[in-house]
Amino acid sequence: MTLRAFVGQLIAILAMAVAMPASADTHEEVQTSWRLLDYIAVDYIEAVEGGEVTNELEYAEMQEFSASVAERMAALPANAHRAQLVAEAEALVESISTKVEPAVVARDARRLASELIAAFPVPLAPEAAPDLARGAALYAQNCASCHGVSGGGDGPAAEGLDPPPIAFDDVVRARERSAFALYQVIGQGLEGTAMPGFSDLGAEDRWSLAYYSGSIAFEDVERGRRIWNDDPEIRARIPDLAALSGLTPATLGEAISTERADAVMAYLRAHPEAMASDTTGSLALARKRLQQSLAAYEAGNEAEARELALSAYLDGFEPLEAVLSTRDADLLASVETGMAELRAAIGRGDPLAAVAQRVNALDVLFYRAETVLAPDNASEASAFAGAFAILLREGLEALLIVIAMIAFLRKAERTEVLPFVHGGWLSALVAGGLTWVAATYLIGISGAGRELVEGFGSLFAALVLLSVGIWMHGKSQAGEWQRYIQKTMQHALSRRSAWFLFGLAFLVVYREVFETILFFAALWTQGHADAILGGAASAVVLLGLIAWAMLRYSRRLPIGTFFAYSSILIGILAVVLAGKGISGLQEAGLLGITPLPDLPRVPILGIAPALEPVAAQILTLALITLGYWRNRTKGLQVRTPQAESG
């Protein structure tokens, strides 16, 4: 390193060291000014009415606080906005001095507070949804002595305090407070009052306490839940925790009526988790990504819009599919179809209005899904049914293929190769367990990764089953199996063929185990572990009975009939997996989508409302039909010379 470079780096480090405390001081000044402005907006009405002072002490506080704000504004670092902020702060001082109407002061104070945050940003929201139970405990420990157990401002330590403690159950004043304002006061206290700061509490605890104390005055939680879930316009006004934390019920009431705003705030402050984004999969994240996608599309960046729409599905919605499929399969199908059509619309370059309409329609579906997925709707019965249905559905595909392989080897009297098949599916179970451990504790499996594994796995299995099905159909023709035994049986199941059977058993089982693990991981988060384990155990028992019946019945079938039935079954599974494979690659964003809106989605048959998977299934069916026709033609040609020679 040259001396010049060293000196340059040293200067940069020193500059950072000097700037850091200054930045911290600015941060604190902005927070204090914001808190004072919020206090003025809420409490000025207690000091002045009709141009006359009604409370000398309150009025003196308003004068003191407004002057303090003006001084703090003037002391902020110079930028393009500071002069305007100082001018508005001085205008606020003048308004209070001339005793203007409280509504005007409240409006100007809130506007100045918003402009201050915009010019000198500070965190306005918690990083995660506040814990209301923790907030209640903190309130009882730190606040009830002054503010009262029920928030009435009548605690045993309130007597003689001037001004008296805030009554949190006063709905009129509570409408003027945001959660952020309460958070600030909790952390820093309030000058000129007996309210101390609780800076020793961590940020998470302060937010939990702020949300709890801010929820006391609002009681109609259930009505608020219904309004929130039914009205997408209200949800658009409050898109995230930051918006909720900085919003006062009074401001919301100006847009949707005071009564409805009180109910919505009752719900959201009691259940802030309704706003929280979860990067491991949540409808809040899906909504956020869709709005970002729409903004990118409006800006003319179609590639980014496509990626964000895909992320909305893979990272936001897809991890929740398992639970939703057990509670409302029709809603799940509607969301999947809607998201596929949105990506297709972006790819086609549809008009902005059309894309926005699809985003809005999905937003409504998401909130319907959020209601369905709410913990209140989780029951032991739904958990049992979900676990049972998932394991039975995913296990049946793999079971049919593995049982067909086992039955074939027994019919061919090559039971010494059975350990390879059993080793394949048992290894798949072990690999699935390792996948679960890795996905849970070591790495994160992205939505695209999940779909790619399922997509490519399905397509490979479909190709193998296509060839196996045609081969087995050929052996079902009259006399063909006997000739095959006589000519090629000694080479039919070489060591290489045995390892091929191992690989096929591993592939088809691992694909289903992989998907089942992801579904059960989502289901597990809903609780009712005993019911989930009971449902899984019941599905295992039923799968075992199906396997036993298939093996027992296959032993009684003549070899030709066995191969005929097996070839039909394997052909059907090949068609199903071809559709699932293409759909998986589309959902991973690897293939485009041409929607077929009128086609129903039938997951058990691999049918999806899009041209590409349907075309893949038609092609697979055509190849199977062609292969079967050639087998039959060849069989007739072989039998005809035999008949003539006879």
Phi, psi and omega in degrees: 000133180285161179298322181296317179295320180297316180297320179299316179294322180297317179297318180298319180295316179296321179297319178295320181296323179287321185288328185300310178296324178298318179297318179297319179297317179300316179303314182292320180296318180296315180298317180295317179297317179300316181298317179295320179295319178296320179296318178298315182299325183276317193259351181299329180297337178280348186255332187223140174209127179062032179079006181240147177283126179255345179212105186299318182295314179297320182294321178297322177296317181298319177295317181296314184293319180293322177295321179296320178298315181299319179295318181292323177299317181293335182271355180292154177302146182293132170205185187292344186254346189298318182300318179294320179297317179297317181297318180290325177295318178293325177294326178293320176301316180295319180298318180291323179297325181267007173057050177290170185299143181304323181298323180290315179298316180299317180297313182293323180294318180291322178296317179296321179297318179295317179294325179297314181294323179294323182280326181228079188300138171225157181300130182249357187215155175289158178286334178221166181300128178300151181263106184292328178294319176295321178298320179296319179295318179294323178297313180299325184280322190247338192242331188298332183297329178258312187275351179092150182300320181260011176083020183273004182073020187238036179290165183299334180269003184281337185298128177089352180284136182222112002288160181290160179298153178298138172266104184292342179272003176280101188293329180298313180284328180296331179295339183267359184251134171267161176297326179295321179298316178297319179301317181295316181295320179299320183283324189245351185077187182222118181300142177082005178228176178275003183286113179275165174271146177246058182292344178287342176283141177291165182301319180298318180293321180295320177294318179298318179293321179296315181292322179294310182295328178285349180265348188299320186283347187247123191244339189276066186294315185295320177295321177298321178299316181295316179298315182299315183286333186265346188240098181295335180294320178293318179297327177292331179287335183233076189283340185203181181297326180297315179295317180295318184293328182266359186264137173263149176302327180296317179297316178296323180297330178297335183264326188234006183093145184298318183297314180291322180296319178300318181292317179297316179294325176301317181289311187289324178286332176278336182226064181296345178297342177296340182259345191288141173266138179235113184291349177271006178127110176199156179290332175297317178295320179298316178298317181298315180295322179294320178295321177295322178297316180297320179295319178295321179294320179296328179280357178090007181262084185292323181297315179294321178299319179296316180296319180291322176295322178293320178296324178302322179281307188291316186264337181260306189267318189305320178297344181262358184301320186302311182292317181296325181296332180276345183251326180204086184295325180294319178295320177302313180298321179296318180293313181300316179295317180298320181288324176295318179293327177296313179297322178294320180296319177295318179296326179282344184077037179301160177303151182303319182299322180292319178294317179298323179296321178292321178297317180296321178296320177293324179300319178296317179296322180299319182286331170296318179294323180298323176294316180296323184274356182303141180306330180298335182269359178276128178227166178297323180295316180291324178294317178298311182297320180296312180297318180298311184295318181297309183293321179294316182295313182287325183285333186294319180301310181295321182299316182300319181289314181296318179296322177298320178295315181295316180297321178299314182296324178290320178296323180279000181057041177240053183294343179292346179269349181305323179304332179291319178293312179298321177297325180295310183285328176293321177297325178295321178295318178296315179298324177296319177298318178295324177298317179298316179299314182296316182291331183275319190243340188248310186225167173253128178269117183289163177300319179297320179299318179299311183293325179293317178300313181292319183294305181294323177299318179295316181295317180297315178297322179297318179297316180296315181294328177300311180292320180295318181298315179296320179298313181294323177298321178299322182284350179277350180290152185305126176077349185292320181296318180298316178296322179297316180299313185295321188267322192234359187298328181293341179249354190295321184239063176291177180298324179295319178296323179297318179291331175296317177297322175301312182295320180294316178298318179297314186296310186291327180282318182297322179302316181287323178296318180302312181291322180297319179300316181295319179294316182291328177299319178291320181294324184297327182293345181275355180089192180060054183300320181298319180293322179296313179296323177296317178296318179296316180297319179297320178295320178298317179299315181295319177298321178297319178295320178298316179298315180299316181295318181295315180294319181294317182290322183296332180294332184275345183283140169300151187303320180295316178295320178302313181293326179295311180295317181296320181295322178294314179300313182292325177297317178299316180296325178297318178296316179300312183291329177298316178295317180295322181296313180295320178298320178299318179291328175293318181292335176278355179085009182277332179237151176285173183231129171244098188296148170237083191302330184276353181273128179288154175268124179233088187303324184294336178257003180073014182274126178233148183283061178212150185294319189296309178295325177295318178297320178297321179291320178296318179297316178299316179296322179295318179295320178297314180299317179297317179296317179294320179297318178295320177300316182293319178298317179297321179296320179294321180295324180288320183288327183297310177300325180295319180294320180293321180290333179287000000 
